[in-house]
Amino acid sequence: MIPSERLKGIEAFVCSADTGSFTAAGARLNLTNSAVSKSVARLEARLGSRLFERTTRKLTLTDVGAAFYDTCVRVLGDLADAEAVLASHRSEIVGRLKVDVPIAFGRMQAMPLLLAFAERHPNVRPNITFTDRKIDIVEEGVDVAIRIGASEPWPDNLGHRYLGSERVIRCAAPAYLARRGTPASVDDLEAYDCILYGRGDGSTINWRFARDGCRVEDRPMTGRIVLGSAEAQVETVKAGFGIAQLATWLIKAELASGELVEILPDLATVGLPLHLVWPRRKQLTPKVDALLELLTQGLRIE
């Protein structure tokens, strides 16, 4: 069968299902009742299945018809989106742009870039949400999301771009190390004040140490203070309360200034991966394309 033949009758079928009659569908499509009825009949003959139960008052989808209807609605929606994408390439970067970012990473790393994007494109209306929970970005209408530690494989309807993986280290304030001394091994850490990250369920994140070049040791630690915020961990460590395990993107400025010092650098590990994620059907719109390019350049982790 010629591929284009498969589309014949679909619009008439969907419209008839939506309106409940061939007459109403004909009025919506600017066709006669007879033309719509014959189009649906030809579609049923081609498929070898009855799509409607017909009465004098109403059309009702059969079980097969209901399943076929769902597929047809998706197909017509994809075609409409494709046409909108092509049309959008002839226009400027405008409109609503919903972006979802992790709370700490979004505030510290993504916001400067997102504000620069908004300044560069004054006709774009950004709507930025901050959440560390897993969301369905298609269901919630998100155009672009930043994900740390997102699991794979990715759904077919999502595009994704890997930007690197964070580096995880142990660090402390120089004043704390001057007072307590610098640990020389993992075992030494047991005698120090550890500032741990706590989950909502009351558990804490284990510390991870590189071993023998490729092996990683996962070790639970006893904490003096447990915090449910990575940014709060940074402030607590800076205040000299102890040692914390942190991703380097959180403390880039503090490490550069000497406000924090890395401990046991040979035991640092690769942390969670960073990805940009977006609905594939929105990929070619100018506003999404432009934002993906900016975030790719600005957020890439070496």
N, C-alpha and C positions, 0 to 999 in steps of 0.2 A: 504494500500500500504506500502511495506517495505520502510523506510525512504530513504535508499540509491537509490531507484528507481527514486526518485524525481530529483536526480542530473544528471541522464542519458540524454544526448542530449543537456544539457545546454551549455557546452563549444563549441560544434559544432554550436549551434544556435548563441551564442555571436560572435564567430569568423566569421560566415557567415554574420552577420549584420555589423561587423566592416569592412570586406573586400568587401562586396557587391556581392559576388558570392560564390557558393559551390566549384568551382574550386580553387579559391584563398584561401578559408578557408582550403581546403584539403591540399594545398601546405604548408600552415603554420602549420597545425596539423600533417603533414606527413601521411595523409590518402588519399584515392581515392575520386574523385568527387562523385561517387556513394555512398560511405560509409557515407559521410557527408550529402548528400541529404536524404538518408534513415533514418539517425539518427534524423534529423530535422523533417521528416515526422512522425516518431513514436512519437516524442515529441508533435507535433500538434494533433495527434490522441488521445494521452493520455489526453491532456488538453481540447480537444473538441473545439479548436479555431485555426483559420488560422493566423499564425504569419508573413508570408511574402506574398506580391503580387509578383508573378513570371512572368518575361518576358524573352525573349531569350537573352537579353543583361544585365539585372540587377535585383537584389533582392531589394525590397523595403518593409520596415516594415509596417504592418497594424497598426491601432491605438492601438489595443490590443497588438500587437507585440512590439510596442514601449514602452508601460507601463511595459510589462513583461521583456523587455531588461534591463530597468533601475534596476529592482529588481535583475535580474540575475547578473548584473555587481557588485552590492553591495555584493551579496552572494559570488561570486568568489573572490572579494577583501578581504572579511572577512576571507575566507579560506586561502588565501595567507598570510594575516597578522598573522593568527594563526600558520601557519607553520614557519613563520619567528620568532615568539616569541619562539617556541620550539627550533629552531635552535640556537637562541641567548643565550639560557641558557647553551649552550656548549662552549660559547666564553667569552672572557674577556670584561670588561666594556670599550667600545670604541665608537667613532663616535660623530656626532653632537648632541647637546642637547639644545633645545630651551626652555627657561624659561621666563615667563612673570610675572612681579611683580609690585605692586603699587609703585609710585615714592618715597615717603618719607619712607614708611615701607621697601621697597626694599633696598634703600641705607643704612638705619640705622640698620635694623635687619637681612635682608636676605643676603646681600652681604658678610659679614664675613663667613657665612656658605657656600655660593656658591664658594668663593675663596678657602676655605678649601677643598671642594669637588674636585675642579679643581687640587689642589696640590696633593691630594691623588690619583687621577686618571688622570695621565698626557696624556693619549690617548683619553680623552674626549675633545671635542671642544665646550665649552659653548657659546651660543648666548643668551644674556640676554637683554630683552626689558623692558623698564620702562614706564608704562602708567596707568592712573587712569580711562580711559574710558573702557566701556564694549566691549570686543572683542569676536569673535567666535574662540575659541582656536583650534577647529578641522580644521576650514577653514584656519587659519593662521599657521597651522603646529606646534603649541605649544605642548611640551611634558609634562610640569608641569607648573601650574599657581598658584600664591598666590592671594587669593581674600579676601578683607575686605568688609563686608556688602553684599555679594552675595545673591541674592534672591533664594528662593526655591519655588516649587520643581525643582530638577535638571533634565536636559534632560537624557534620558536613555543611551545615548552614552558617558556620562561623569561619571567618578568616583570622589568621593569627600570625604574629611576627615575633621571633625570639630576639631579645635585646641583651642577652647575657645573663649571668648569674651573680648574685651578691657574694661578697667575701665576708666570712664570719670570724671575728677575733675576740680575744679577751683584752680588756683595757681598764685603766684606773687613772685617777688624778695623781699627778706627781707628789702632792702633799701627802696623800694616803700612803704611797710607796715609801716616801721618806720616813714616815712614822712607823710603818709595819715591815718594811723591807720588800724586796721583789721576789716572788716565787720563782724557783728554778725548775720545777717539774709539775706535772699534773697532780701528783700526790700532795705536793706542798699546798695546793689550793684549799685543801680541807681545813687548813688552819687560818684561812683568811675569811673576811666577810664577803659573801657572795650576794649580789643583787640579781634576783631571778625574775623571769617573766612568767606570770601566772595566767592560766586559761580560766575561762568562765566557770568550768566545772570543778575548780579547785586544784587541778594538777599543775605542775610546772614544766617548762621546757627543759629537756636534758641539754647538757653541754656536749659539744661534739669536738673531738680532737683528731687531727691527722696522725696516722701511724704508719710507719714503714713505706712512706711515699704514696700508697694507694688505699690503704685500709683506714677506716674511720671508726673510732671508738665513741660510743654513745654512753655518757655517764650521768646519772642523776646526781644533783648537787644539793647540799643543805644550804638554805638561804637565810641570811640575816633579815632581808627585806624582800617581799614578793610583791611585784607590781603588775597590773594588767594593762600597762601602756609602755611601749618602747620609748616614747619621748620622756616619760617620767623616769624610766631607767637612766636615760642619758643625764637628766638633771641631778638625779641622786648620786650617780658616779662622779659627776663634776663637783658635787658638794663634798666629796671625800668620804662617803659612807662605805665604799668597798669596791669590789671588782665585778664587772658584768660582761656577759657575752652579747655582742652587738654586731649587726651588719655594718660594714664600713660606710654605706651611703648615709646612715644615720648620724655619723660622727666625723664626716669628712673634714669639716671646718675645724673641729676641735683637735683632730689629729694633726692637721697642718699647722695650727697655732701653738701646739704643745700643751694645750689645756688638758688633753688626755694622752696617755701613753699606752702603746700596745704592749701586751705581756705575752711571753711564749710565742713569738711570731712563727716559729717553725711548725707549730701545731694548729695554725689557722686552717679552716676548711672552706670548701665551696658551699654556699648556702642555696637558697631557693632561686628558681629561675624567674626572670622578668619577661612578660609578654604584653604586646598590644593585641587586643581582640576586638573584632567588629563583625556585624552581620554582613555576610557576603553580598547581599542584595543592595547594600548601601556603599559598597567599596568604591564605586566609580563616581560618586557624587563629588563635586569640587570641594565642598567644605570638609568632607571626610578625608579625601585624598590629601588635602593641604595639611590637616591636623595630623594625620598619620606620618607625613613626611617630617613635620616639625618635631613630633615626639620621638620619632626614630633617631633623629640626629641629636636631640637634646638629652635623651634618657639612656642611651646605650651604655651598658656597663662593660668596661674592658676587663 
